Amino acid sequence: MDTTLNYSPNFETKKRKSHHIKFIIFHYTGMEKESEAIKRLTNINSKVSSHYLIKNNGEIVIMVPDLYEAWHAGISSWKNFKSLNKNSIGIEISNPGHNSNYKNFSKKQIQSLKKLSKLLIKKYKINQNNILGHSDIAPDRKKDPGEKFPWKYLAKFEIGKWHSLPRKTLLKNRKKKISYLDKKNFYLNLTKIGYPIKSLNKIKKDKFLKYLIIAFQRRFRQELINSKIDQECLLISQNLAKELN
C-alpha cells in the first residue's frame, strides 16, 4: 500500500498495546483546502491529529503511528467506552464538509480507505461493529463523515455495519408516524447498537436527542435527514439492534 509520511506532533507520548485498539473512526477534514487541513493536523498549536489522512487523489498520509494515541475523537462515547482516542485509530478523509461545499468522496479516496481499513481490521482484529463515524460517537458535536459517506457500499466488504432491510420496505414506511412507546423502543435500540443516549457536554436532553436522531439518519437513512423518528427509522434500528447483539 502506497503511503507518505507527514508526522504530527499531536499525540500521547506513552505507547499503547495493540490489543487496546478496538475501533476505527472515520472523519472528514471539514476544510476547503486540503493543504490547510494538513497544516492544521500537523500544527502543534491546533491540538488535533489523526493516524491517517486520505487525500483527494487517494494518497494515504501517515501522521501518527498506530500505537500512539492521536487526538481525533475528543469528548466521545460508544457502548461502555468513553474518550475513544485511547482505543481507536482515526482516519481523516479530505472533504470540505457541511460548513463549506460538502461533496461526494472520490472513488480513489474510497478505494484507498477500503485497502487501509481492511489492513487495520486484520492487523488489530477489529470487530465490524466498531467501525464508526465521528458523528456516531459524538452526535451533539460532529456531523462527519456525513450522509455522502458510502457506508452501505463499505459494509459489503465488512467495513462497518449496514441493515438488511429491502428498499421497498423502507420506502413504504418512510414518514409513517409512530407511537410514544415506539419512540422509546427506538432509543432503546440505539443504546443496544452502541449510541450514547446522554450528552457528555451537558446539552439539554431534548436537544441532544434531536442530534442523536440526525446522527443515526446520517449513518443509516441517508436519503432523508429530518430529525424525526418514523416507522422506517424504527425498523432500521430494530434490524441493527438484533444483528449487533
ROBA-966680 format. One line per field, with one value per residue: x, y, z of N, C-alpha, C in turn; residue in one letter. Coordinates in pm, whole numbers, plus 50000, padded with zeros to 5 digits. Each point is the difference from the previous one (the first is absolute). Layout:
% ROBA-966680
n.x = [X  ...] $
n.y = [Y  ...] $
n.z = [Z  ...] $
ca.x = [X  ...] $
ca.y = [Y  ...] $
ca.z = [Z  ...] $
c.x = [X  ...] $
c.y = [Y  ...] $
c.z = [Z  ...] $
residuo = [a  ...] $
//
This chain:
% ROBA-966680
n.x = [50083  49976  50098  49970  50109  49918  50097  49900  50024  49876  50061  49947  50099  49906  50077  49905  49934  50036  49985  50054  50047  49884  50030  49929  50045  49897  50076  49944  50084  49893  50095  49985  50116  50038  50072  49888  49930  50092  49999  49868  49996  50089  49908  50108  49965  49973  50094  50005  49964  50055  49971  49891  50044  49882  50094  49968  50130  49958  50094  50064  49972  50113  49920  49940  50108  49954  50118  49981  49954  49929  49992  49914  49975  50084  49907  50001  49902  50016  49879  50091  50035  50090  50002  49945  50065  49975  49885  50042  49978  50049  49905  50073  49888  50080  49927  49946  49913  49911  50103  50050  50067  49923  50088  49974  50029  50125  49992  50100  49932  49887  50065  50062  49884  49952  50105  50002  49869  50005  50104  49937  49891  50075  50074  49890  49955  49973  49907  49926  49946  50133  49945  50035  49902  50061  49900  50042  50125  49967  49877  50030  50111  49983  50031  50129  50020  49880  49888  50109  50027  50067  49930  49893  50072  50052  49875  49993  50099  49893  49981  49968  49894  49911  49881  49911  49942  49903  50043  49930  50048  50121  49983  49947  50106  50055  50026  49991  49898  50065  49970  49958  49934  49964  49978  49942  49935  49977  49984  49919  49951  49998  49955  49918  49977  49991  49899  50066  49931  50114  49983  50124  49924  49920  49973  49898  49926  49900  50090  50051  49877  49980  50113  49956  49878  50049  50077  49895  49927  50097  49992  49874  49965  50094  49894  49970  50053  49908  50080  49922  49951  50013  49903  50051  50019  49878  49958  50068  49956  49882  50013  50056  49907  49919  50054  50002  49897] $
n.y = [49881  50090  50042  50119  50057  50045  49977  49974  50115  49989  49943  49895  50038  49963  49897  49960  49904  49913  49921  50117  49974  50058  50124  50020  50125  50017  50091  50119  50059  50022  49997  50122  50034  49902  50093  50072  49896  49979  50131  49995  49889  50082  50089  50019  50119  49922  49921  49984  49874  49918  49872  50019  50047  50000  50030  50108  49988  49973  50094  49903  50090  49950  50030  49893  49938  49884  49968  50116  50062  50007  50129  49905  49926  50057  50082  49873  49923  49871  49951  49916  50042  50071  50121  49980  50113  49961  49975  50105  49975  50121  50000  50102  50042  50042  50096  50099  49899  49984  50054  49920  49934  49946  49907  49927  49893  50022  49941  50083  50094  49958  49989  50115  50054  49937  50030  50125  50010  49932  50075  50110  49963  49959  50108  50072  49913  50102  50001  49942  49968  49994  50000  50120  50089  50114  50015  49875  50036  50103  49947  50049  49949  49881  50031  49984  49917  49993  50050  50062  49961  49915  50014  50011  50072  50070  49998  50009  50078  49997  50118  49979  50031  49926  50052  49903  50118  49943  50062  49905  49922  50049  50004  49880  49996  50062  50084  49869  50059  50016  49905  50050  49885  50014  50126  49956  49914  50105  50078  49905  49993  50132  49982  49909  50088  50094  50066  50113  49976  50036  50130  50001  50082  49933  49943  50082  49917  50087  50093  49931  49965  50128  50036  49922  50044  50124  49972  49943  50105  50079  49908  49987  50130  49987  49943  49986  50117  49966  49926  49934  49938  49928  49935  50069  50110  49978  49968  50105  50074  49947  50015  50119  50035  49937  50061  50109  49926] $
n.z = [50000  49906  50077  50053  50048  50095  50087  50086  50064  49953  50102  50064  50078  50089  49970  49915  50060  49909  50110  50031  49880  50020  49963  49889  50003  49917  49941  49983  49918  49922  49908  49948  50056  49921  49939  50018  49956  49907  49973  50008  49930  49945  50040  50072  49950  49897  50055  49868  49979  49914  49996  49923  49885  49941  49911  49931  49977  50125  49997  50064  50093  50047  50104  50052  50047  49957  50052  49942  50105  49887  49972  49978  50110  50087  50050  50037  49953  50028  50021  50052  49879  50067  49944  49883  50021  50124  49938  49932  49872  49982  49909  49962  49940  49907  50058  49926  49996  50096  50063  49907  49909  50095  49970  49893  50070  49959  49882  49969  50061  49944  49885  50026  50031  49895  49925  50042  49988  49886  49972  50045  49934  49901  49995  50031  49909  49921  50093  49908  50118  50006  49880  50043  49996  49982  49913  49981  50022  49922  50011  50120  49949  49942  49873  50020  49898  50059  49947  49955  50121  49920  50110  49921  49914  50099  50043  49868  50041  50079  49943  50126  50076  49941  49989  50021  50013  49928  49892  49945  50094  49975  49870  50020  50081  49896  50100  50024  50063  50113  50088  50115  50014  49872  50035  50112  49922  49923  50107  50042  49876  50006  50124  49950  49902  50095  49944  50028  50108  50063  50004  49950  49926  50084  49884  49990  50072  49986  50024  50102  50036  49974  50061  50098  49979  49992  50105  50056  49962  50040  50093  50041  49992  49906  49951  50128  50023  50090  50074  49913  50106  49892  49937  49897  50073  50047  49878  49954  50101  49977  49869  50023  50089  49914  49892  50074  50037] $
ca.x = [49917  50082  49976  50106  50008  49996  49967  49942  50053  49885  49965  50047  50133  50005  49958  49894  50009  49919  49866  49915  49937  49874  49912  50047  49908  50014  49973  50042  50085  49913  50067  49990  50126  50069  50128  49972  49965  50127  50070  49933  50023  50142  50037  50002  49903  49861  49967  49921  50079  49940  50105  50012  49921  49986  49989  49902  50049  50008  50128  49987  50107  50013  50027  50035  50008  49882  50009  49991  49864  49983  49895  49900  49862  49952  49899  49932  49969  49934  49978  50061  50126  49995  50124  50042  50140  50081  49975  49962  50083  49924  50031  49942  49987  49992  49867  49970  49902  49868  50006  50055  49931  50002  49992  50021  50139  50043  50018  50136  49999  49929  50083  50110  49939  49972  50128  50054  49911  50015  50130  49991  49906  50073  50116  49959  49880  49893  49864  49929  49908  50077  50048  49900  50025  50016  49867  49943  50055  49983  49889  49963  50109  50058  49916  50080  50029  49881  49907  50056  50099  49935  49996  49936  50099  50112  49951  50011  50136  50011  50056  49882  49874  49882  49881  49970  49860  49984  49965  49853  49948  50040  49921  49861  49987  50057  49910  49885  50012  50006  49947  50095  50069  50093  50113  50083  50069  50103  50116  50053  50077  50123  50096  50046  50096  50122  49994  49984  49863  50007  50107  50115  50027  49894  49896  49866  49963  49923  50092  50092  49929  49985  50131  50017  49919  50067  50121  49952  49953  50118  50069  49920  49886  50067  49916  49914  50048  49902  49995  49873  49997  49882  49997  50121  50110  49976  50030  50146  50060  49968  50080  50140  50012  49990  50120  50122  49999] $
ca.y = [50119  50121  50102  50100  50038  50141  49977  50104  49998  49995  49865  49963  49942  49864  49900  49910  49861  49982  49949  50111  50059  49928  50076  50090  50113  50077  50144  50082  50110  50116  50124  50019  49963  49883  50043  50062  49889  49934  50094  49999  49870  49988  50120  49970  50086  49961  49892  49894  49916  49870  49905  50001  50094  49957  50119  49995  49909  49865  49977  49981  50066  49956  50117  49951  49854  49936  49969  50123  50053  50128  50084  50014  49970  50097  49951  49899  49874  49893  49890  50031  50072  50147  50059  49891  50011  49895  49866  50008  50057  50104  50021  50122  49996  50138  50040  50129  49984  50067  50146  50057  49944  49854  49932  49855  49956  49951  49854  49970  50007  49884  49881  50005  49977  49855  49930  50034  49944  49853  49974  50029  49903  49873  50017  50020  49916  50094  49955  50079  50091  50109  50092  50105  50138  50094  50040  49890  50002  50136  50050  50139  50089  49974  49959  49924  50035  50053  49916  49963  49894  49877  49894  49879  49938  49948  49886  49879  49950  49985  50123  50060  49926  50056  49917  49905  50020  50035  50141  50009  50007  50130  50107  49982  50045  50135  50107  49947  50037  49889  50031  50040  49878  49968  50094  49950  49881  50048  50041  49879  49935  50077  49965  49864  50014  50056  50147  50063  50049  50124  50090  50019  50144  50069  50056  49959  49868  50009  50045  49890  49892  50045  49975  49856  49950  50045  49918  49868  50012  50023  49872  49887  50040  50118  50070  50098  50038  50101  49992  49942  49852  49943  49854  49953  50008  49898  49869  49991  49986  49863  49908  50012  49957  49853  49948  50036  49942] $
ca.z = [50000  49989  50102  50023  50141  50036  50140  50084  50136  50092  50042  50133  49982  50054  49902  50046  49953  49878  50033  50043  49880  49978  49912  49893  49990  49875  50009  49886  50050  50022  49959  49854  49933  50055  50057  50130  50091  50036  50088  50131  50064  50036  50074  50143  50071  49972  50093  49933  49909  49971  49963  49854  49918  49861  49916  49890  49894  50054  50070  50146  50076  50139  50084  50134  49997  50060  50142  50079  50004  49929  50059  49893  50039  50098  50096  49920  50067  49923  50096  50131  49978  49998  49950  49912  49953  50064  49944  49858  49894  49930  49858  49942  49855  49951  49951  50062  50108  49997  50013  49876  49884  50024  49871  50002  50013  49869  49988  50044  50147  50055  49975  50097  50132  50005  50019  50132  50103  50002  50060  50144  50058  50011  50089  50139  50027  50034  49974  49898  50069  50060  49895  50025  49958  50112  50048  50078  50137  50054  49919  50029  49960  49869  49888  49904  49861  49934  49923  49869  50022  49950  50100  49945  49911  50079  50080  49915  50020  50146  50059  50060  49987  49931  50025  49893  49958  49857  49973  49987  50138  50055  49938  50042  50139  50016  50045  50075  50141  50097  50133  50104  50040  49891  50011  50111  49948  49907  50080  50061  49893  49978  50106  49969  49889  50059  50007  50132  50014  50078  49956  50089  49994  50078  49913  50045  49949  49874  49895  49976  49930  49860  49938  49995  49887  49878  49984  49956  49861  49915  49986  49954  49915  49946  49901  50067  50133  50042  50147  50045  50003  49934  49997  49932  50096  50101  49940  49982  50134  50047  49919  50043  50140  49998  49938  50074  50136] $
c.x = [50088  49962  50114  49995  49993  49959  49944  50062  49890  49957  50051  50131  50013  49943  49888  50023  49907  49860  49906  49928  49877  49908  50077  49894  50029  49957  50010  50077  49919  50067  50002  50125  50064  50131  49982  49967  50128  50080  49943  50031  50146  50052  49989  49897  49855  49949  49902  50092  49917  50115  50028  49916  49994  49971  49897  50040  50016  50129  49977  50121  49997  50040  50041  50009  49887  50007  50011  49859  49994  49881  49893  49855  49941  49904  49908  49965  49929  49993  50066  50131  49976  50137  50071  50139  50084  49993  49975  50113  49912  50047  49926  49996  49978  49863  49964  49896  49878  50007  50061  49921  50006  49976  50017  50149  50041  50017  50138  50011  49939  50078  50117  49950  49970  50127  50053  49916  50016  50131  49994  49908  50071  50111  49959  49874  49881  49864  49931  49906  50070  50065  49894  50040  50012  49864  49931  50042  49990  49885  49962  50110  50035  49899  50072  50005  49878  49926  50049  50107  49936  50002  49945  50098  50112  49959  50006  50137  50032  50077  49880  49874  49896  49884  49971  49856  49991  49950  49848  49935  50030  49912  49855  49976  50055  49890  49874  50021  50002  49952  50112  50083  50103  50124  50095  50080  50111  50126  50066  50085  50132  50105  50056  50105  50132  49997  49991  49860  49994  50117  50111  50035  49894  49900  49864  49956  49930  50090  50096  49933  49977  50130  50023  49924  50068  50126  49963  49959  50117  50073  49915  49877  50039  49915  49913  50049  49912  49980  49868  50006  49871  50011  50125  50119  49987  50039  50151  50068  49975  50090  50145  50020  49999  50130  50126  50005  49978] $
c.y = [50125  50102  50101  50037  50151  50004  50123  49993  49979  49857  49976  49924  49858  49902  49913  49859  49984  49950  50108  50065  49917  50068  50065  50109  50079  50145  50061  50119  50127  50133  50009  49955  49883  50039  50063  49894  49930  50088  49994  49870  49980  50122  49973  50081  49956  49892  49898  49923  49878  49906  50005  50113  49943  50123  49981  49901  49856  49969  49992  50061  49946  50120  49963  49848  49937  49984  50123  50057  50136  50074  50030  49988  50101  49939  49906  49878  49904  49878  50039  50077  50151  50052  49901  50014  49883  49866  50000  50047  50097  50017  50123  49985  50144  50026  50129  49995  50089  50152  50068  49940  49847  49925  49849  49971  49937  49848  49958  50002  49874  49871  49992  49970  49851  49921  50020  49936  49850  49959  50015  49900  49867  50008  50006  49924  50087  49946  50095  50104  50122  50092  50108  50133  50090  50040  49888  50011  50137  50070  50146  50100  49989  49951  49902  49850  50039  49903  49964  49891  49865  49881  49869  49922  49935  49878  49869  49935  49983  50114  50079  49919  50078  49907  49910  50012  50036  50143  50021  50016  50137  50113  49997  50058  50139  50102  49950  50028  49877  50048  50042  49879  49958  50090  49956  49878  50037  50039  49880  49923  50070  49971  49860  50003  50055  50150  50050  50060  50128  50082  50006  50148  50084  50075  49950  49874  50006  50035  49886  49889  50035  49976  49850  49939  50037  49916  49861  50004  50024  49870  49895  50034  50130  50081  50108  50025  50115  50003  49946  49847  49955  49847  49941  49998  49892  49862  49980  49977  49859  49898  49999  49950  49848  49939  50022  49941  49849] $
c.z = [50000  50107  49999  50148  50015  50147  50070  50139  50105  50031  50142  49986  50056  49897  50058  49945  49879  50032  50055  49881  49963  49900  49886  49989  49873  50023  49861  50057  50026  49969  49849  49927  50071  50069  50138  50105  50049  50097  50142  50076  50044  50077  50150  50079  49981  50096  49940  49905  49964  49965  49850  49941  49860  49915  49889  49891  50048  50075  50150  50070  50143  50084  50142  49991  50082  50152  50091  49985  49931  50060  49896  50045  50098  50100  49923  50083  49905  50091  50133  49989  50001  49958  49909  49939  50050  49926  49849  49910  49923  49856  49950  49848  49952  49937  50070  50112  49990  50004  49878  49883  50008  49870  50017  50016  49867  50001  50049  50153  50061  49977  50099  50141  50021  50032  50141  50111  50012  50068  50152  50072  50026  50106  50147  50038  50044  49957  49902  50063  50057  49897  49987  49938  50123  50058  50079  50146  50067  49927  50025  49960  49852  49895  49908  50031  49917  49910  49860  50012  49967  50097  49944  49912  50081  50083  49921  50016  50149  50066  50054  49970  49920  50028  49880  49948  49852  49983  49994  50139  50061  49947  50045  50140  50027  50030  50070  50148  50090  50137  50095  50046  49895  50005  50111  49955  49902  50078  50069  49899  49977  50107  49977  49889  50053  50019  50144  50010  50083  49950  50104  50009  50070  49912  50049  49927  49865  49883  49963  49919  49853  49922  49979  49881  49868  49973  49949  49853  49904  49971  49927  49916  49932  49902  50062  50142  50049  50152  50055  49994  49933  50002  49935  50096  50107  49949  49983  50136  50056  49931  50047  50143  50010  49947  50083  50141  49994] $
residuo = [m  d  t  t  l  n  y  s  p  n  f  e  t  k  k  r  k  s  h  h  i  k  f  i  i  f  h  y  t  g  m  e  k  e  s  e  a  i  k  r  l  t  n  i  n  s  k  v  s  s  h  y  l  i  k  n  n  g  e  i  v  i  m  v  p  d  l  y  e  a  w  h  a  g  i  s  s  w  k  n  f  k  s  l  n  k  n  s  i  g  i  e  i  s  n  p  g  h  n  s  n  y  k  n  f  s  k  k  q  i  q  s  l  k  k  l  s  k  l  l  i  k  k  y  k  i  n  q  n  n  i  l  g  h  s  d  i  a  p  d  r  k  k  d  p  g  e  k  f  p  w  k  y  l  a  k  f  e  i  g  k  w  h  s  l  p  r  k  t  l  l  k  n  r  k  k  k  i  s  y  l  d  k  k  n  f  y  l  n  l  t  k  i  g  y  p  i  k  s  l  n  k  i  k  k  d  k  f  l  k  y  l  i  i  a  f  q  r  r  f  r  q  e  l  i  n  s  k  i  d  q  e  c  l  l  i  s  q  n  l  a  k  e  l  n] $
//
